[in-house]
Amino acid sequence: MIRCLCCVLLFIIGCNRDSIQQPDAPITITTKPKTVATSMPLLKQCKALTGLRVRKKRRRPMDEPTVRMPPLATDTSVDDATRRLRSLQAVDELSEQLKSDPSNAKIHFALGWVYFYSLETPLAAQRHFCGAIVHDPRNTMYQETVRFVWLTPGLEESMEAALKPAFLRLPWQDVRDSVRQAPDLTDRERARLFMAGLDMLERISRMKTMRHDRVRWTVNDPNTVLKEWALADDPNALGNIWMVTVIDAKYRSKFSGVDVRPPEDVAGWTRMISDDNKRRIVFRHGPDAIDSILALLGERLKGKRVTVYLFNGSRQLCLIGRVATNQFHVQRFAAKPDAGVIRPALDLKPRTGAKAR
């Protein structure tokens, strides 16, 4: 009897325990972090060409490659057979050093140098120059060198893949061709001219989408007025000024020779490229940019209709008009953030707004 009662009690207790609802355990969903693609097309292209990946930051310093560099292909004092033999010896020595230190950007760069300047094989050179960039992506010398290699005919695909999207919408092939023909440039200067020319064209294309007002202004002492406008945000930013003018194809002959390298004691240098419409884009950077471009226009296109652009940080200005002695007769303008000191005290209200053609 007692045993039966115990069994009944245990059964009741068991049923009550099962009837109590247990709370569900929380479910956590873990997702893998997304890999953020690099915003630097040059580095992305170099990784694609080499297949190299940097998994962890290098801690030890990079040793200089120990090798006797071979003569350049332009060195006529050495015969071709000797130059090629010494170049191949240098490649073997550098390759052995790279095996023991594969992340050494300096060895990659030295190998690229031998392949390009001694053996004249740009395809092999670009791979090692890119290897240097993958392991030292902030080195401007490596960047400029590989961009110069990509100016070589036949490497257009590599150059195109390494340009940012805004530059791909520009006539970069025409700029490249004009840069190849530019006089008195070192290899790295030629690469810098290519990138600076695209940068100027991209800034100009953005300004063309802005509202251009028709006006009748006469700006006296334009050199001083434009400097005051450009330095309104930062009085110490005179060295950051870019001054650009676009020369129509019919005036091309008037500007031949303006981009010749100046003497060593002259600091500034006016640069020039051509676009797909055979126009000249003449620009200068630095403290004397405004003075030099306005003087050039006053000397060669006095009284003619000209277009000038002025950039300094976020400040952007376009003036269309005629240059006279110590004056600029403005017919159309666009400015960001505003015209500021350029707007005369007594001027006509802008007529109808229009976009630049």
N, C-alpha and C positions, 0 to 999 in steps of 0.2 A: 504493500500500500504506500509506504513512505517513498519507495523507489519510483512508483508511478507519478506521485506528486512532484518529485524532483525533476522528472523528465518533462512534465507539463510546464513547470516554471522555466526551465532552460529553453523550451520551445518558444514561450511567450517573449522572453528576453531577446532571443535571437531575431524574432520577427520585428520587435520594436527597433532594434539596432539597424536592421536593413531599411526600415521605413524612414530613418533620418537621412535627409539629402546632404550629401557631401559637396562642398563647394568645388567648382571646376578649377583646375590649376591654370594660371595665366599662360597664354601662348605668346611666345616672343618670336618675331620674324627678323632674322638677321639678313642683311643684304651686303654684298661686297661693295666697297667704295669704288665709285667710278674713276677711271683713270682720266685725268684732265689732259687733253692734248696740248702740246706746246703751241704758244702763240707766235713762235718765231719760225716762219716758213723755211728760212735758211737751215736752221738746225734740223728741222723735220726732214728736209731733202737730204741732208748729209747722213742722217740715220738710215734713210731708205737706201742710199747708194752703198753704204758700208755694211749695213746689218749690225752695227755696233750698238750696244746699250750700256749705259752707265748705271749700275745697280747700287753702288754706294760711293759716297764722296771720297776722293783720294785724300789721304792724310799726309803722306810723305812728300817732300818736294820732288819736282821733276829734274832729273839729271840731264845735263847737256849731252847731246850725242858726241861721241868721240870718233871722228872719221875725218879723213882728208878729203875735202870736197873737190870734185872733179871740175875741169874747166867748163865754161859755158859754151853752148853751141855757137854763139856769136864770136868766140875767141878764135881768131884766124891764125894765131901763133902756134896752135896745136893742130896736128892732122886729125882727121875724123877717126881713124882707127885707134889712135892713142886716147882720144877723148872718150870714145865708146868703151874701151877697155877699163879705163879708170872709173868711168861712171858705173859700170857693172860691178866693179870691185866695191865701190862705195855702197851700192844697193845691197850687196851680200853682207857687208859689215853692219849696215844699219838694220837689216832684217834680223840678224842674229841678236842685236841689242833689243829689238822690239819684242822678240820672243821672251826675253827675261823681264821686260817691263812693258806689257802691251797697252797700258793706259797712259804712256808717256806721250803727250801731245807734241813735244819738241822733236822726238824721233819721227813721228808721223809727218811733221812739217818738213823735216830734212829730206825724207824719202820723196815727198811730193816735189820738193825743189829740184832734186836730181832728175826725176822723171820728166819734169816740165822744161827746165832750163838747160839740161845737158843732153838728155836722151830725146827730148821733143816728142814725148808721148803723153798728150793731155788727158787721155782716158785713165791711164794709170795714175797720173798726177792728181787728178780730182779726187780719187778715192782716198789718197793719203792726206791731202789737204782737208778733206772732209773728216777724216779720222782725227786730225788735230782739233777741229772745231767741236766734234762730239765730246772730246775730253777736256776742252777749254773753250766753251762756247762764247765767252765774253771777250776773247782776244780779237781786237779790231784788225790786227795785222793778218791773222788767219782768214778772217771774213773777207777783207779786201782782196787778198791773194786769190782765193777760190773764185770770187766774182770776176776777177780779171781772166782767170782760166776759162770761165764760162762765156766770156766775150769771144772766144775762139770759134770760128765757123764750125758747125757740126755739133755744138754742145748747147743748142738753143733749148732743148727740152729740159736740161738741168737748170738753166737760167730761169726759164718760165716757171718751173715748179718751186723755185726758191723766192719768187716775188710775192708780196702780199696781194690780196685780191684787188685792192684799190689801184695798184700799179698795172695789173693785168688788163684793166679797161683802157689803158693809155697806149699810144703807139710806141711801145717800148722797143720794138725792132728798129724803128727809124732812129730812135735815140741811140740805140746801140751802134748803128752804122755810123752816125755822126761822131760818136765818141771814139770809134776806131780811127777816124781820120783826124782827130784833134791833134794839134802840134805840141811838141815840147812837154810831153807828159811821161812820168814814170808809170810803171804798171799799176801801182796802188792808186796813184792820182787818177788814172783812167777809170778805175773801178769807182772811186769816190765821185768823179764827175757823172758817171752813169746814174748812180743812186741819187745824187743831188738834183740832176736834171729831171728825173722822174718825180722827185719830191716837189719840185717847183710846178711841174705840169699838173700834179694832183691837187695842189693848193689852188692853182688857177681854175681848174675844173670845178672845184667847190664854190669858188667865188662867182662863177658864171651862173649859178643857180640862185644867187641872191638878187634882190631888187636893185636895179640901177636907175637912179633918178636923173632926169634931164635938168641941167642947171646952166646958168650963165655966170660963172665965177671967174674972177681974176685973182689968183693967189700971188701976192708979192712975196719976194724972198722965200720961194718954195723950199729951199734946203733947210732953213731954220724951222719953218712951219711944220714940215713933215717930220723932222726930228722930234719936235715937241709933241706931236701926235703919237709917234711911235713909242716915246718914253713916258707916256702919261701914267702907265701902271708901275713902271720901275725905271727911275731916272738913271740907274746904273747899268741898264741892259743895252747900251749902245753897240756892244760887240755881238749881240744876237740878231741884229737887223738883217733881213734879206730884202734886196731891191731887185725887181725883175721888170723887164720890158719885152714885149712881143713885137718883132719886126716883120712886116709883111714881106712876102717873097719878092715883090718888085724892088725892095730896098736892100736886098741881100748883099749886093756888091758893095754897098756903102759901109758894111760892117766886117769886111774881110780883114783879118789881122788883129781884131780887138782882143782875141784870147791868146795872143802870143805871150809866153812866159816873160814877166818883167825882170829887170835886173835884181840882183840879190838884195840890194839895199831898199827895195820897194816891198812894203808889207802886203798890200792887197793884190788881188788878181781877179780880173773880170773873166767869167767863163761863158761859154756859148754852146748850145746844142741846136739840133733841127728836129722839127716834128714831121708828121705825115703830110702836111700841107706846104712843106718847104719853107716854113717860116723859121726865123731865128729867134730863139729864146735866150736872151742875154741877161745874166744875173751876176750879182756880187753879194758877198757876205762880209759883215764886219762894220767897224765904226765909220768907214768912208764910203759905205755902199750907196747912200743917197746922193752924196756929192758926186761920186764917180759916174753913176748912171745918168743923172740929170745933165752933167757936163757932156757926156757922150752924146746924148740926144740933142742938146743945144748945138753941138758941133756938127753933127751929121744929118739931123732931121729938123733943123730949126724952121718953125712955121708949118711943119707937116703934122698931120693928126697921128698921135701916138697913144699907146696904152701902157701904163705902168702899174705895177703891183708892189705893195709894201707889206711885209710880214714881220711881226715881232711877238712871239708867244701866241696868245689868243687874239691879238689885234690883227685885223686884215683890212686892207684898203685897196681899192681900184680907182684910178683916175684916168679918164679918157679926154684928151684935148690936145692943145698945141703948146709947144715949148717956145718961149721967147726969152729975151735977155732978162734974167733975174725974175721971170714971171712964168706962171703956168695958167693958161686959159682953159679952165675946166668946162667941159660940155656934158659929161656924164660921170657919175661916181657911185660907188657902193662902199659901205664901211661897216665894220663890226668892231666894237659895239656902236659907235656913232662917229660922225665927222669931227666933233670936238672943235679944236682950235682951227681946223681947216675952214670951217664955215665962216665966211666974212660977216662982219657986223651988219653991213647993208648988202643983202643979196636978194635976188628974186626967189620967190617960192619955187620949189621944184615943180616942173610942168607935169607931164604924165609919166608914171613909172613904167619901166620896161626892163626886160631881162637882156643881159648882154648877148650879142650874137656870137 
